[in-house]
Every structure is written in C-alpha cells, then in structure tokens.
Amino acid sequence: MNNLFVLVVVIALSVGLNNGSLLFPKNQLYFRNSLSRNDDVLTVHCKSDDDDLGIHSVQRYYEYGFKFGDSLLHLTAFVCTLEHGVGPKYSVTFTAYLANPFFISTGVIKLWVAFDDGIYLTDEDHDLVKIYGWPKI
C-alpha cells in the first residue's frame, strides 16, 4: 500500500510540474526593448548551468521571454547579457533570476525593460526600478 501511495504522489507531482500546470505554474523571464531608436535592436543571451538559450534579437516595442522551473538538484540561476547600440555599443551581464535556496519558487514573473539610460525591473506593484546602467564596450 505504501508503494502505491508513493507512486500516486510522484505521478501527481510530475503532472503538476509540467508547463500547463495551474497548481505549479512555471517561472517566467521577459526582456522588453523600450529603447528610443527604431533601429536599435536589443540582443538578449541567457544561460543557466543546464541551458544556453541562444542569442535573441528584440525589435523596439517587442519582448522576448521564456518559462522554466526551479531545479530540485541545484540552485536555479539565469545569467543574461543584454546589448544594444547604433554606433557605440553597450552591454551588461547580470543575474536575471536567482532561486531561493530554501524553497522552490513557482509562478515568478520578472520583466526586464531596456531604456536608453539603463535596464529596469518591475516589482510586484508593476513599478519600474532602474537596476543597471549601460556600460560602453
């Protein structure tokens, strides 16, 4: 009987942790290009210990995003590099997501917005807070 109970729990958790789960929604990271020039493309390149998501070009007023779950085996972190510039180039690399080491997070949504003066992050109240400036490369 104990083995059956364990099997049911494992199946329930497996179903609950999939992409379509309402019980355990995936975490989400988004990167929006709000730069002032139409021809200024935002380049986004994110990596974790397990995944390299590749390089994505984001046109003005558009955004790139992805969903993921926290790892059960190690601390989930995504380090991202954002670049832009017509003429002089600007680049910043930062940790866009770092899991809490004490529990698994679900349903976390972070929106990073690139403006001419830097990169902003939304908080729970949807206020934009400047987190990084643009160093020249």
The first five atom37 places (N, CA, C, CB, O) and aatype in JSON, in Angstrom:
{
  "aatype": [12, 2, 2, 10, 13, 19, 10, 19, 19, 19, 9, 0, 10, 15, 19, 7, 10, 2, 2, 7, 15, 10, 10, 13, 14, 11, 2, 5, 10, 18, 13, 1, 2, 15, 10, 15, 1, 2, 3, 3, 19, 10, 16, 19, 8, 4, 11, 15, 3, 3, 3, 3, 10, 7, 9, 8, 15, 19, 5, 1, 18, 18, 6, 18, 7, 13, 11, 13, 7, 3, 15, 10, 10, 8, 10, 16, 0, 13, 19, 4, 16, 10, 6, 8, 7, 19, 7, 14, 11, 18, 15, 19, 16, 13, 16, 0, 18, 10, 0, 2, 14, 13, 13, 9, 15, 16, 7, 19, 9, 11, 10, 17, 19, 0, 13, 3, 3, 7, 9, 18, 10, 16, 3, 6, 3, 8, 3, 10, 19, 11, 9, 18, 7, 17, 14, 11, 9],
  "atom_mask": [
    [1, 1, 1, 1, 1],
    [1, 1, 1, 1, 1],
    [1, 1, 1, 1, 1],
    [1, 1, 1, 1, 1],
    [1, 1, 1, 1, 1],
    [1, 1, 1, 1, 1],
    [1, 1, 1, 1, 1],
    [1, 1, 1, 1, 1],
    [1, 1, 1, 1, 1],
    [1, 1, 1, 1, 1],
    [1, 1, 1, 1, 1],
    [1, 1, 1, 1, 1],
    [1, 1, 1, 1, 1],
    [1, 1, 1, 1, 1],
    [1, 1, 1, 1, 1],
    [1, 1, 1, 0, 1],
    [1, 1, 1, 1, 1],
    [1, 1, 1, 1, 1],
    [1, 1, 1, 1, 1],
    [1, 1, 1, 0, 1],
    [1, 1, 1, 1, 1],
    [1, 1, 1, 1, 1],
    [1, 1, 1, 1, 1],
    [1, 1, 1, 1, 1],
    [1, 1, 1, 1, 1],
    [1, 1, 1, 1, 1],
    [1, 1, 1, 1, 1],
    [1, 1, 1, 1, 1],
    [1, 1, 1, 1, 1],
    [1, 1, 1, 1, 1],
    [1, 1, 1, 1, 1],
    [1, 1, 1, 1, 1],
    [1, 1, 1, 1, 1],
    [1, 1, 1, 1, 1],
    [1, 1, 1, 1, 1],
    [1, 1, 1, 1, 1],
    [1, 1, 1, 1, 1],
    [1, 1, 1, 1, 1],
    [1, 1, 1, 1, 1],
    [1, 1, 1, 1, 1],
    [1, 1, 1, 1, 1],
    [1, 1, 1, 1, 1],
    [1, 1, 1, 1, 1],
    [1, 1, 1, 1, 1],
    [1, 1, 1, 1, 1],
    [1, 1, 1, 1, 1],
    [1, 1, 1, 1, 1],
    [1, 1, 1, 1, 1],
    [1, 1, 1, 1, 1],
    [1, 1, 1, 1, 1],
    [1, 1, 1, 1, 1],
    [1, 1, 1, 1, 1],
    [1, 1, 1, 1, 1],
    [1, 1, 1, 0, 1],
    [1, 1, 1, 1, 1],
    [1, 1, 1, 1, 1],
    [1, 1, 1, 1, 1],
    [1, 1, 1, 1, 1],
    [1, 1, 1, 1, 1],
    [1, 1, 1, 1, 1],
    [1, 1, 1, 1, 1],
    [1, 1, 1, 1, 1],
    [1, 1, 1, 1, 1],
    [1, 1, 1, 1, 1],
    [1, 1, 1, 0, 1],
    [1, 1, 1, 1, 1],
    [1, 1, 1, 1, 1],
    [1, 1, 1, 1, 1],
    [1, 1, 1, 0, 1],
    [1, 1, 1, 1, 1],
    [1, 1, 1, 1, 1],
    [1, 1, 1, 1, 1],
    [1, 1, 1, 1, 1],
    [1, 1, 1, 1, 1],
    [1, 1, 1, 1, 1],
    [1, 1, 1, 1, 1],
    [1, 1, 1, 1, 1],
    [1, 1, 1, 1, 1],
    [1, 1, 1, 1, 1],
    [1, 1, 1, 1, 1],
    [1, 1, 1, 1, 1],
    [1, 1, 1, 1, 1],
    [1, 1, 1, 1, 1],
    [1, 1, 1, 1, 1],
    [1, 1, 1, 0, 1],
    [1, 1, 1, 1, 1],
    [1, 1, 1, 0, 1],
    [1, 1, 1, 1, 1],
    [1, 1, 1, 1, 1],
    [1, 1, 1, 1, 1],
    [1, 1, 1, 1, 1],
    [1, 1, 1, 1, 1],
    [1, 1, 1, 1, 1],
    [1, 1, 1, 1, 1],
    [1, 1, 1, 1, 1],
    [1, 1, 1, 1, 1],
    [1, 1, 1, 1, 1],
    [1, 1, 1, 1, 1],
    [1, 1, 1, 1, 1],
    [1, 1, 1, 1, 1],
    [1, 1, 1, 1, 1],
    [1, 1, 1, 1, 1],
    [1, 1, 1, 1, 1],
    [1, 1, 1, 1, 1],
    [1, 1, 1, 1, 1],
    [1, 1, 1, 1, 1],
    [1, 1, 1, 0, 1],
    [1, 1, 1, 1, 1],
    [1, 1, 1, 1, 1],
    [1, 1, 1, 1, 1],
    [1, 1, 1, 1, 1],
    [1, 1, 1, 1, 1],
    [1, 1, 1, 1, 1],
    [1, 1, 1, 1, 1],
    [1, 1, 1, 1, 1],
    [1, 1, 1, 1, 1],
    [1, 1, 1, 1, 1],
    [1, 1, 1, 0, 1],
    [1, 1, 1, 1, 1],
    [1, 1, 1, 1, 1],
    [1, 1, 1, 1, 1],
    [1, 1, 1, 1, 1],
    [1, 1, 1, 1, 1],
    [1, 1, 1, 1, 1],
    [1, 1, 1, 1, 1],
    [1, 1, 1, 1, 1],
    [1, 1, 1, 1, 1],
    [1, 1, 1, 1, 1],
    [1, 1, 1, 1, 1],
    [1, 1, 1, 1, 1],
    [1, 1, 1, 1, 1],
    [1, 1, 1, 1, 1],
    [1, 1, 1, 0, 1],
    [1, 1, 1, 1, 1],
    [1, 1, 1, 1, 1],
    [1, 1, 1, 1, 1],
    [1, 1, 1, 1, 1]
  ],
  "atom_positions": [
    [[0.82, -1.2, 0.0], [0.0, 0.0, 0.0], [0.86, 1.27, 0.0], [-0.93, 0.0, 1.21], [0.53, 2.24, -0.67]],
    [[1.97, 1.26, 0.75], [2.86, 2.41, 0.79], [3.47, 2.69, -0.59], [3.97, 2.2, 1.81], [3.62, 3.85, -0.98]],
    [[3.81, 1.64, -1.31], [4.39, 1.83, -2.65], [3.38, 2.48, -3.59], [4.86, 0.49, -3.23], [3.75, 3.32, -4.41]],
    [[2.12, 2.1, -3.49], [1.08, 2.69, -4.32], [0.92, 4.18, -3.99], [-0.26, 1.95, -4.11], [0.77, 5.0, -4.9]],
    [[0.95, 4.52, -2.71], [0.83, 5.91, -2.3], [1.99, 6.74, -2.86], [0.8, 6.01, -0.76], [1.77, 7.83, -3.39]],
    [[3.2, 6.24, -2.75], [4.38, 6.93, -3.27], [4.27, 7.12, -4.78], [5.67, 6.16, -2.91], [4.58, 8.19, -5.29]],
    [[3.82, 6.09, -5.49], [3.65, 6.18, -6.93], [2.63, 7.25, -7.3], [3.22, 4.82, -7.5], [2.86, 8.02, -8.24]],
    [[1.52, 7.31, -6.6], [0.49, 8.32, -6.87], [1.05, 9.73, -6.62], [-0.75, 8.07, -5.98], [0.78, 10.64, -7.4]],
    [[1.81, 9.91, -5.55], [2.39, 11.22, -5.25], [3.38, 11.63, -6.34], [3.08, 11.21, -3.88], [3.38, 12.78, -6.78]],
    [[4.23, 10.7, -6.77], [5.21, 11.0, -7.82], [4.51, 11.37, -9.12], [6.14, 9.81, -8.05], [4.92, 12.32, -9.78]],
    [[3.47, 10.66, -9.48], [2.72, 10.97, -10.7], [2.05, 12.34, -10.58], [1.66, 9.88, -10.99], [2.06, 13.13, -11.53]],
    [[1.46, 12.62, -9.43], [0.8, 13.91, -9.22], [1.78, 15.06, -9.33], [0.1, 13.94, -7.86], [1.48, 16.09, -9.93]],
    [[2.96, 14.89, -8.74], [3.97, 15.94, -8.83], [4.48, 16.1, -10.25], [5.12, 15.65, -7.88], [4.74, 17.22, -10.7]],
    [[4.64, 15.0, -10.96], [5.11, 15.07, -12.34], [4.11, 15.81, -13.21], [5.34, 13.66, -12.9], [4.5, 16.65, -14.03]],
    [[2.84, 15.53, -13.05], [1.81, 16.22, -13.81], [1.74, 17.67, -13.38], [0.44, 15.54, -13.63], [1.56, 18.55, -14.22]],
    [[1.89, 17.94, -12.08], [1.82, 19.3, -11.56], [2.96, 20.18, -11.99], [0.0, 0.0, 0.0], [2.8, 21.4, -12.04]],
    [[4.12, 19.61, -12.29], [5.28, 20.41, -12.64], [5.43, 20.63, -14.14], [6.51, 19.77, -12.1], [6.44, 21.19, -14.57]],
    [[4.47, 20.19, -14.95], [4.6, 20.4, -16.4], [4.23, 21.83, -16.78], [3.72, 19.4, -17.16], [3.76, 22.59, -15.92]],
    [[4.42, 22.21, -18.04], [4.2, 23.59, -18.49], [2.77, 24.07, -18.33], [4.6, 23.71, -19.92], [2.56, 25.27, -18.13]],
    [[1.8, 23.21, -18.41], [0.41, 23.62, -18.38], [-0.2, 23.59, -17.0], [0.0, 0.0, 0.0], [-1.42, 23.7, -16.87]],
    [[0.59, 23.45, -15.98], [0.06, 23.27, -14.64], [-0.49, 24.56, -14.05], [1.12, 22.7, -13.75], [0.16, 25.6, -14.1]],
    [[-1.68, 24.48, -13.5], [-2.24, 25.6, -12.74], [-1.8, 25.53, -11.29], [-3.77, 25.61, -12.84], [-1.73, 26.55, -10.61]],
    [[-1.51, 24.33, -10.82], [-1.1, 24.14, -9.43], [0.34, 24.61, -9.21], [-1.23, 22.67, -9.05], [0.63, 25.22, -8.19]],
    [[1.23, 24.32, -10.15], [2.64, 24.72, -10.07], [3.04, 25.45, -11.35], [3.55, 23.48, -9.83], [3.72, 24.86, -12.19]],
    [[2.64, 26.72, -11.52], [2.98, 27.42, -12.76], [4.49, 27.65, -12.88], [2.25, 28.76, -12.84], [5.18, 27.81, -11.88]],
    [[4.97, 27.67, -14.11], [6.38, 27.9, -14.39], [6.76, 29.35, -14.05], [6.7, 27.59, -15.87], [5.92, 30.25, -14.09]],
    [[8.02, 29.56, -13.73], [8.56, 30.9, -13.59], [8.77, 31.47, -14.99], [9.91, 30.89, -12.76], [8.9, 30.72, -15.96]],
    [[8.8, 32.81, -15.09], [8.9, 33.44, -16.41], [9.84, 34.65, -16.35], [7.51, 33.86, -16.93], [9.77, 35.45, -15.42]],
    [[10.69, 34.76, -17.35], [11.55, 35.93, -17.52], [11.22, 36.57, -18.87], [13.07, 35.55, -17.44], [11.08, 35.88, -19.88]],
    [[11.08, 37.9, -18.87], [10.81, 38.64, -20.1], [11.78, 39.8, -20.21], [9.35, 39.15, -20.12], [12.21, 40.38, -19.21]],
    [[12.14, 40.14, -21.45], [13.05, 41.24, -21.75], [12.4, 42.09, -22.83], [14.46, 40.71, -22.19], [12.17, 41.62, -23.94]],
    [[12.12, 43.36, -22.52], [11.42, 44.25, -23.44], [12.38, 45.33, -23.96], [10.19, 44.9, -22.76], [13.17, 45.89, -23.2]],
    [[12.28, 45.61, -25.25], [13.06, 46.67, -25.87], [12.22, 47.95, -25.86], [13.49, 46.29, -27.31], [11.27, 48.09, -26.63]],
    [[12.59, 48.88, -24.98], [11.94, 50.2, -24.93], [12.96, 51.29, -25.24], [11.3, 50.44, -23.55], [12.85, 52.41, -24.74]],
    [[13.95, 50.96, -26.07], [14.94, 51.93, -26.5], [14.29, 52.94, -27.44], [16.14, 51.23, -27.19], [13.3, 52.62, -28.1]],
    [[14.84, 54.16, -27.5], [14.15, 55.23, -28.23], [14.3, 55.16, -29.75], [14.66, 56.56, -27.76], [13.46, 55.7, -30.47]],
    [[15.34, 54.52, -30.24], [15.56, 54.47, -31.7], [14.93, 53.22, -32.3], [17.06, 54.52, -32.02], [15.09, 52.12, -31.77]],
    [[14.23, 53.4, -33.41], [13.6, 52.26, -34.08], [14.6, 51.23, -34.56], [12.79, 52.75, -35.25], [14.29, 50.03, -34.6]],
    [[15.81, 51.68, -34.93], [16.81, 50.75, -35.46], [17.74, 50.18, -34.39], [17.62, 51.44, -36.52], [18.7, 49.48, -34.72]],
    [[17.46, 50.47, -33.12], [18.3, 49.98, -32.03], [17.72, 48.66, -31.51], [18.39, 51.04, -30.89], [16.74, 48.63, -30.76]],
    [[18.35, 47.57, -31.92], [17.88, 46.23, -31.57], [18.51, 45.83, -30.24], [18.22, 45.19, -32.68], [19.7, 46.05, -30.02]],
    [[17.71, 45.24, -29.37], [18.19, 44.7, -28.1], [18.55, 43.23, -28.32], [17.12, 44.86, -26.96], [17.72, 42.45, -28.8]],
    [[19.77, 42.86, -27.97], [20.21, 41.48, -28.08], [20.21, 40.86, -26.69], [21.62, 41.38, -28.74], [20.78, 41.43, -25.75]],
    [[19.57, 39.7, -26.56], [19.44, 39.01, -25.27], [20.06, 37.63, -25.39], [17.95, 38.93, -24.83], [19.74, 36.87, -26.31]],
    [[20.95, 37.3, -24.45], [21.56, 35.97, -24.41], [21.56, 35.51, -22.96], [23.02, 35.99, -25.0], [22.26, 36.07, -22.12]],
    [[20.76, 34.47, -22.66], [20.63, 33.96, -21.3], [21.14, 32.52, -21.2], [19.17, 34.03, -20.84], [20.98, 31.72, -22.12]],
    [[21.76, 32.23, -20.05], [22.29, 30.9, -19.78], [22.01, 30.52, -18.33], [23.81, 30.83, -20.08], [21.95, 31.38, -17.45]],
    [[21.84, 29.23, -18.1], [21.84, 28.67, -16.75], [22.91, 27.59, -16.73], [20.41, 28.1, -16.35], [23.6, 27.38, -17.73]],
    [[23.05, 26.91, -15.62], [24.01, 25.8, -15.56], [23.62, 24.69, -16.53], [24.09, 25.23, -14.13], [24.49, 23.98, -17.05]],
    [[22.32, 24.55, -16.79], [21.82, 23.46, -17.63], [21.52, 23.86, -19.06], [20.59, 22.9, -17.02], [21.56, 23.01, -19.95]],
    [[21.23, 25.14, -19.31], [20.74, 25.55, -20.62], [21.42, 26.82, -21.11], [19.24, 25.76, -20.57], [21.65, 27.75, -20.34]],
    [[21.73, 26.85, -22.41], [22.12, 28.07, -23.11], [20.97, 28.35, -24.07], [23.53, 27.92, -23.87], [20.76, 27.6, -25.02]],
    [[20.24, 29.42, -23.83], [19.02, 29.69, -24.61], [19.3, 30.39, -25.93], [18.08, 30.53, -23.8], [18.36, 30.68, -26.67]],
    [[20.56, 30.66, -26.24], [20.89, 31.26, -27.53], [20.73, 32.77, -27.52], [0.0, 0.0, 0.0], [20.33, 33.37, -26.52]],
    [[21.05, 33.36, -28.65], [21.01, 34.81, -28.81], [19.7, 35.19, -29.52], [22.25, 35.33, -29.61], [19.34, 34.61, -30.54]],
    [[19.0, 36.18, -28.94], [17.71, 36.62, -29.49], [17.76, 38.12, -29.73], [16.54, 36.25, -28.52], [18.19, 38.89, -28.87]],
    [[17.31, 38.53, -30.9], [17.23, 39.94, -31.26], [15.81, 40.42, -31.05], [17.68, 40.18, -32.72], [14.86, 39.85, -31.57]],
    [[15.68, 41.5, -30.27], [14.36, 42.02, -29.91], [14.22, 43.43, -30.5], [14.16, 42.04, -28.35], [14.96, 44.34, -30.14]],
    [[13.26, 43.59, -31.4], [12.99, 44.88, -32.03], [12.3, 45.81, -31.03], [12.12, 44.71, -33.3], [11.75, 45.36, -30.03]],
    [[12.33, 47.1, -31.32], [11.7, 48.11, -30.47], [10.21, 47.77, -30.26], [11.85, 49.52, -31.09], [9.5, 47.4, -31.19]],
    [[9.77, 47.91, -29.02], [8.39, 47.66, -28.56], [8.04, 46.18, -28.45], [7.42, 48.32, -29.5], [6.9, 45.84, -28.12]],
    [[8.98, 45.29, -28.72], [8.73, 43.85, -28.6], [9.46, 43.31, -27.39], [9.18, 43.1, -29.88], [10.27, 44.0, -26.77]],
    [[9.16, 42.05, -27.06], [9.85, 41.41, -25.95], [10.13, 39.95, -26.25], [9.04, 41.55, -24.67], [9.46, 39.32, -27.06]],
    [[11.12, 39.43, -25.57], [11.48, 38.01, -25.63], [11.3, 37.46, -24.23], [12.96, 37.8, -26.16], [11.65, 38.11, -23.25]],
    [[10.77, 36.25, -24.15], [10.58, 35.65, -22.84], [10.65, 34.14, -22.9], [0.0, 0.0, 0.0], [10.56, 33.54, -23.97]],
    [[10.8, 33.54, -21.73], [10.83, 32.08, -21.62], [10.34, 31.65, -20.24], [12.25, 31.53, -21.9], [10.35, 32.42, -19.28]],
    [[9.91, 30.4, -20.18], [9.41, 29.81, -18.94], [10.35, 28.71, -18.49], [7.97, 29.26, -19.13], [11.01, 28.07, -19.31]],
    [[10.41, 28.5, -17.19], [11.3, 27.49, -16.63], [10.84, 27.12, -15.23], [12.76, 27.99, -16.62], [10.07, 27.85, -14.61]],
    [[11.32, 26.01, -14.75], [11.06, 25.58, -13.38], [12.35, 25.56, -12.59], [0.0, 0.0, 0.0], [13.43, 25.35, -13.14]],
    [[12.24, 25.79, -11.29], [13.41, 25.68, -10.42], [13.88, 24.24, -10.37], [13.1, 26.21, -9.01], [13.07, 23.31, -10.37]],
    [[15.17, 24.06, -10.32], [15.76, 22.73, -10.25], [15.62, 22.17, -8.84], [17.24, 22.76, -10.67], [15.73, 22.89, -7.85]],
    [[15.37, 20.88, -8.78], [15.32, 20.21, -7.48], [16.72, 19.87, -6.98], [14.47, 18.93, -7.58], [16.91, 19.69, -5.78]],
    [[17.69, 19.78, -7.88], [19.02, 19.29, -7.53], [20.02, 20.39, -7.2], [19.55, 18.46, -8.65], [20.94, 20.16, -6.42]],
    [[19.87, 21.56, -7.79], [20.79, 22.66, -7.51], [20.08, 24.0, -7.69], [22.02, 22.59, -8.44], [18.95, 24.06, -8.19]],
    [[20.74, 25.06, -7.27], [20.16, 26.39, -7.3], [19.99, 26.88, -8.74], [21.03, 27.36, -6.5], [20.96, 26.95, -9.48]],
    [[18.77, 27.21, -9.13], [18.49, 27.71, -10.47], [18.88, 29.17, -10.58], [17.0, 27.52, -10.83], [18.48, 30.0, -9.76]],
    [[19.68, 29.49, -11.6], [20.07, 30.87, -11.86], [20.18, 31.07, -13.36], [21.42, 31.21, -11.15], [20.67, 30.2, -14.08]],
    [[19.72, 32.21, -13.83], [19.89, 32.6, -15.23], [20.71, 33.88, -15.28], [18.5, 32.79, -15.94], [20.33, 34.91, -14.72]],
    [[21.84, 33.79, -15.96], [22.7, 34.95, -16.19], [22.46, 35.38, -17.62], [24.23, 34.63, -15.92], [22.55, 34.58, -18.55]],
    [[22.17, 36.66, -17.79], [21.82, 37.17, -19.11], [22.71, 38.35, -19.49], [20.35, 37.59, -19.16], [23.11, 39.15, -18.65]],
    [[23.02, 38.43, -20.77], [23.75, 39.56, -21.33], [22.8, 40.3, -22.26], [25.04, 39.1, -22.08], [22.23, 39.71, -23.18]],
    [[22.65, 41.6, -22.03], [21.85, 42.46, -22.9], [22.8, 43.43, -23.58], [20.74, 43.22, -22.09], [23.67, 44.02, -22.93]],
    [[22.64, 43.59, -24.89], [23.47, 44.5, -25.67], [22.59, 45.32, -26.6], [24.54, 43.72, -26.48], [21.53, 44.87, -27.04]],
    [[23.05, 46.53, -26.89], [22.38, 47.37, -27.88], [23.35, 48.44, -28.33], [21.07, 48.01, -27.32], [24.43, 48.59, -27.76]],
    [[22.97, 49.15, -29.33], [23.76, 50.3, -29.75], [23.83, 50.44, -31.25], [0.0, 0.0, 0.0], [24.1, 49.48, -31.98]],
    [[23.59, 51.67, -31.71], [23.8, 52.04, -33.1], [24.95, 53.05, -33.04], [22.47, 52.65, -33.79], [24.78, 54.16, -32.54]],
    [[26.09, 52.65, -33.53], [27.31, 53.44, -33.32], [28.03, 52.87, -32.11], [0.0, 0.0, 0.0], [28.57, 51.77, -32.18]],
    [[28.03, 53.6, -30.97], [28.64, 52.99, -29.79], [27.81, 51.81, -29.3], [28.8, 54.04, -28.66], [26.58, 51.84, -29.36]],
    [[28.48, 50.77, -28.83], [27.79, 49.57, -28.35], [27.78, 49.58, -26.83], [28.46, 48.29, -28.89], [28.74, 50.02, -26.2]],
    [[26.7, 49.08, -26.25], [26.54, 49.0, -24.81], [26.19, 47.55, -24.44], [25.44, 49.98, -24.31], [25.48, 46.86, -25.18]],
    [[26.71, 47.12, -23.29], [26.47, 45.74, -22.88], [26.48, 45.63, -21.36], [27.52, 44.8, -23.48], [27.26, 46.31, -20.69]],
    [[25.62, 44.79, -20.84], [25.63, 44.49, -19.4], [25.26, 43.02, -19.21], [24.64, 45.43, -18.62], [24.34, 42.51, -19.85]],
    [[25.99, 42.36, -18.32], [25.72, 40.97, -17.96], [25.32, 40.95, -16.49], [26.97, 40.04, -18.23], [25.98, 41.55, -15.65]],
    [[24.22, 40.25, -16.2], [23.7, 40.25, -14.83], [22.91, 38.97, -14.57], [22.82, 41.5, -14.57], [22.54, 38.26, -15.5]],
    [[22.66, 38.7, -13.32], [21.83, 37.56, -12.92], [20.37, 38.02, -12.98], [22.21, 37.03, -11.49], [19.92, 38.79, -12.13]],
    [[19.65, 37.53, -13.97], [18.25, 37.94, -14.17], [17.3, 37.18, -13.26], [17.84, 37.73, -15.62], [16.21, 37.66, -12.95]],
    [[17.72, 35.99, -12.83], [16.9, 35.19, -11.91], [17.82, 34.35, -11.04], [15.89, 34.28, -12.69], [18.74, 33.7, -11.54]],
    [[17.58, 34.35, -9.75], [18.28, 33.5, -8.8], [17.26, 32.91, -7.86], [19.38, 34.29, -8.03], [16.56, 33.65, -7.16]],
    [[17.17, 31.6, -7.83], [16.18, 30.92, -7.0], [16.5, 31.1, -5.53], [16.12, 29.43, -7.34], [17.65, 31.33, -5.14]],
    [[15.48, 31.0, -4.73], [15.65, 30.99, -3.28], [16.25, 29.64, -2.9], [14.29, 31.24, -2.54], [15.71, 28.61, -3.31]],
    [[17.34, 29.61, -2.13], [17.98, 28.33, -1.81], [17.18, 27.46, -0.84], [19.34, 28.58, -1.23], [17.51, 26.29, -0.65]],
    [[16.13, 28.02, -0.23], [15.41, 27.27, 0.8], [14.09, 26.67, 0.34], [15.15, 28.16, 1.95], [13.55, 25.8, 1.02]],
    [[13.57, 27.11, -0.8], [12.35, 26.51, -1.32], [12.25, 26.73, -2.83], [11.11, 27.09, -0.62], [12.9, 27.62, -3.38]],
    [[11.45, 25.92, -3.48], [11.25, 26.01, -4.93], [10.16, 27.03, -5.22], [10.88, 24.61, -5.53], [9.06, 26.96, -4.67]],
    [[10.47, 27.99, -6.09], [9.51, 29.02, -6.46], [8.71, 28.58, -7.68], [10.21, 30.35, -6.73], [9.23, 27.9, -8.56]],
    [[7.46, 28.98, -7.72], [6.61, 28.76, -8.89], [5.87, 30.05, -9.19], [5.62, 27.58, -8.67], [5.51, 30.8, -8.27]],
    [[5.63, 30.31, -10.45], [4.82, 31.45, -10.85], [5.51, 32.81, -10.74], [0.0, 0.0, 0.0], [4.84, 33.84, -10.79]],
    [[6.83, 32.84, -10.57], [7.57, 34.1, -10.5], [7.63, 34.69, -11.91], [9.01, 33.88, -9.91], [7.97, 34.0, -12.87]],
    [[7.29, 35.97, -12.03], [7.37, 36.66, -13.31], [8.25, 37.89, -13.12], [5.95, 37.06, -13.84], [7.97, 38.75, -12.28]],
    [[9.31, 37.97, -13.92], [10.2, 39.14, -13.9], [10.24, 39.73, -15.29], [11.64, 38.75, -13.41], [10.47, 39.03, -16.28]],
    [[10.02, 41.03, -15.37], [10.09, 41.76, -16.63], [11.23, 42.75, -16.54], [8.74, 42.48, -16.95], [11.19, 43.68, -15.74]],
    [[12.25, 42.55, -17.38], [13.38, 43.45, -17.5], [13.13, 44.33, -18.73], [14.74, 42.65, -17.63], [12.82, 43.83, -19.81]],
    [[13.25, 45.65, -18.56], [12.95, 46.58, -19.63], [14.19, 47.42, -19.93], [11.75, 47.49, -19.26], [14.77, 48.04, -19.03]],
    [[14.6, 47.43, -21.2], [15.77, 48.19, -21.62], [15.34, 49.56, -22.11], [16.55, 47.45, -22.71], [14.61, 49.68, -23.09]],
    [[15.81, 50.61, -21.43], [15.64, 52.0, -21.85], [17.01, 52.56, -22.23], [14.97, 52.86, -20.72], [18.03, 51.9, -22.03]],
    [[17.02, 53.76, -22.76], [18.28, 54.37, -23.17], [19.26, 54.57, -22.01], [18.01, 55.7, -23.83], [20.47, 54.48, -22.2]],
    [[18.75, 54.82, -20.82], [19.63, 55.1, -19.68], [19.95, 53.87, -18.83], [18.99, 56.14, -18.81], [20.74, 53.96, -17.89]],
    [[19.36, 52.71, -19.15], [19.67, 51.52, -18.37], [18.59, 50.47, -18.44], [0.0, 0.0, 0.0], [17.65, 50.54, -19.23]],
    [[18.75, 49.47, -17.57], [17.84, 48.32, -17.52], [17.03, 48.4, -16.24], [18.62, 46.97, -17.61], [17.57, 48.58, -15.15]],
    [[15.73, 48.26, -16.4], [14.8, 48.38, -15.29], [14.12, 47.04, -15.04], [13.75, 49.48, -15.57], [14.02, 46.2, -15.94]],
    [[13.65, 46.85, -13.82], [12.93, 45.64, -13.42], [11.61, 46.05, -12.81], [13.75, 44.79, -12.42], [11.54, 47.02, -12.06]],
    [[10.56, 45.31, -13.13], [9.27, 45.57, -12.49], [9.23, 44.84, -11.16], [8.09, 45.13, -13.4], [9.76, 43.74, -11.02]],
    [[8.58, 45.47, -10.17], [8.34, 44.8, -8.9], [6.89, 44.32, -8.86], [8.66, 45.74, -7.7], [6.17, 44.42, -9.86]],
    [[6.47, 43.83, -7.73], [5.11, 43.27, -7.63], [4.02, 44.31, -7.88], [4.92, 42.67, -6.25], [2.91, 43.96, -8.28]],
    [[4.35, 45.59, -7.65], [3.37, 46.66, -7.88], [3.45, 47.22, -9.29], [3.58, 47.78, -6.87], [2.8, 48.22, -9.61]],
    [[4.25, 46.58, -10.14], [4.42, 46.97, -11.54], [5.11, 48.31, -11.7], [3.09, 47.01, -12.22], [4.98, 48.95, -12.74]],
    [[5.84, 48.76, -10.67], [6.67, 49.95, -10.79], [8.0, 49.53, -11.42], [6.88, 50.64, -9.41], [8.52, 48.46, -11.12]],
    [[8.53, 50.39, -12.28], [9.84, 50.12, -12.86], [10.91, 50.73, -11.97], [9.93, 50.69, -14.3], [10.82, 51.88, -11.56]],
    [[11.93, 49.92, -11.68], [13.05, 50.36, -10.86], [14.32, 50.15, -11.66], [13.11, 49.6, -9.5], [14.58, 49.06, -12.17]],
    [[15.13, 51.22, -11.78], [16.39, 51.1, -12.52], [17.37, 50.25, -11.7], [17.0, 52.51, -12.84], [17.65, 50.54, -10.54]],
    [[17.87, 49.19, -12.35], [18.79, 48.28, -11.68], [20.22, 48.42, -12.22], [18.31, 46.83, -11.83], [21.17, 48.37, -11.44]],
    [[20.38, 48.6, -13.54], [21.7, 48.68, -14.16], [21.76, 49.83, -15.15], [22.04, 47.37, -14.86], [20.78, 50.15, -15.82]],
    [[22.93, 50.46, -15.23], [23.22, 51.42, -16.29], [23.87, 50.66, -17.45], [0.0, 0.0, 0.0], [24.15, 49.47, -17.34]],
    [[24.09, 51.37, -18.55], [24.68, 50.76, -19.74], [26.17, 51.1, -19.83], [23.95, 51.23, -21.02], [26.5, 52.22, -20.24]],
    [[27.06, 50.21, -19.47], [28.49, 50.49, -19.72], [28.81, 50.27, -21.2], [29.4, 49.59, -18.81], [28.3, 49.34, -21.83]],
    [[29.68, 51.15, -21.74], [30.1, 51.01, -23.14], [31.09, 49.85, -23.26], [30.74, 52.34, -23.66], [31.86, 49.56, -22.34]],
    [[31.04, 49.19, -24.44], [32.04, 48.14, -24.71], [32.93, 48.59, -25.85], [31.36, 46.79, -25.06], [33.84, 47.87, -26.24]]
  ]
}
